């Protein structure tokens, strides 16, 4: 595959390394809208890990000029339907998600099951704690918001989230279910950015094979089922 990297920070560099290891070519690394506008490569796929404001401005440029897009940028939920509709109108593929770690997405499914069972029991109180490095711009994290949406759907009430920014923590999410008698803990800790980078590259490879418009969580479930 030929890849355009939109956003070339620490995450972009990790993605570039994995793309190279898997035999793909990065033909451009762009840091702003002007650079993105200067490229027209209809056969190339764009991987976007920029910022919410940048993606909100750039998504039409990406859909107009490239074959498909993998979007790891979060913070644009309020225009999700608009973005999906635009990519659909251009007959372009789009995979997006709050987290591209395989492990985190498995935790999403586990949280779905645990929240269904504990909410039905009626004795458990759910909570979420997320920790990241001090340079992470969004708090709460997109991943924590996804966990919250899963729990709130099943408990039918707001779930408390605690957010911590300290040191160089890559990403820790703890989902707890506390009762008078015991506690259930679902815990995920990222050791590096490599897991997120690998997931985004896998999404690009799958999207290149079979264009679709889908959340990464749903796409991963299909792939794990062998579909």
JOCORUR-V295953 format. One line per field, one symbol per residue. phi: phi as a letter, one per 30 degrees, with the letter a starting at -180 (. if undefined). psi: psi as a letter, one per 40 degrees, with the letter a starting at -180 (. if undefined). A space follows every 50 residues. Layout:
# JOCORUR-V295953
phi->???
psi->???
This chain:
# JOCORUR-V295953
phi->.cbcccjbcddedddeddeddciccccabccaddddddcbbeccccccbc bedddedcddddddcbdabcbcdcjbedcedddddddddchcdabbadac dddddddedddedddddddddicccdabbbbbddcddcbdddddddeddd dddddhadcdbcbbbahbddlbbbccbcbdcabcbcbbbddadddddded dedddddddbeabadeedddeddddic
psi->ihhhhhhgaddddddddddddeeihheihieidddddehhgdeiihhhgb iddddddeddddddeidiihhehiefdeeddddddddddefiihhiiehe hddddddddddddddddddddeeihiihhhhiieehdhhiiddddddddd ddddefihhhhhhhhibfhdhhhhhihhiddaihhhhhhhdaeddddddd dddddddddgiihiidddddddddee.
